[in-house]
């Protein structure tokens, strides 16, 4: 019985830790236009890599990469950014200053 209580408590801590990480992410902008073949624009968020789609949210710390056959228009509060083929940007509070 003590083992199941311990397992439950450990699982609850893992879920709480995951929620606080997700809540700590600040939405900075969104993807407005992607041009090029599917998968030509990627975002790295933490240890995960995703193909960006139009309308996706971007968060503080996201790294956006275009491959040699892609480009993307990103919309942030206060500015828009265009990424040409084979370029990258790190999303953060100062993204509009760059």
C-alpha positions, -999 to 999 in steps of 0.1 A, spaced: 0 0 0 29 24 8 43 18 -27 11 28 -44 9 60 -23 45 68 -32 39 61 -69 8 84 -69 28 112 -51 56 109 -76 32 110 -106 15 141 -91 48 159 -88 57 151 -124 24 165 -136 27 196 -114 63 201 -127 51 198 -163 23 222 -158 46 248 -143 70 246 -173 41 250 -197 27 279 -177 62 295 -177 62 298 -215 51 331 -227 34 334 -261 53 359 -281 38 356 -316 23 334 -343 31 320 -378 12 340 -404 25 326 -437 46 296 -447 59 293 -482 77 263 -497 72 225 -494 58 210 -462 84 206 -435 106 234 -448 101 255 -417 109 240 -383 107 251 -347 127 237 -318 110 240 -285 129 225 -257 139 190 -268 111 187 -294 112 197 -331 80 205 -350 71 214 -386 54 249 -384 20 254 -398 1 286 -404 -15 299 -372 9 281 -349 18 299 -317 54 309 -310 68 310 -274 97 326 -257 128 305 -264 115 289 -296 141 286 -324 126 289 -359 146 275 -388 139 276 -425 154 250 -448 169 258 -482 135 254 -498 113 274 -474 105 308 -460 81 321 -434 64 353 -422 62 356 -384 39 381 -366 48 394 -332 33 420 -310 47 452 -325 64 438 -356 66 412 -383 96 392 -393 104 375 -426 127 345 -427 142 337 -461 155 303 -470 182 288 -448 179 312 -419 168 312 -383 156 333 -354 152 328 -317 119 340 -304 120 363 -273 109 396 -259 135 415 -279 126 399 -312 112 432 -326 143 451 -317 166 430 -339 
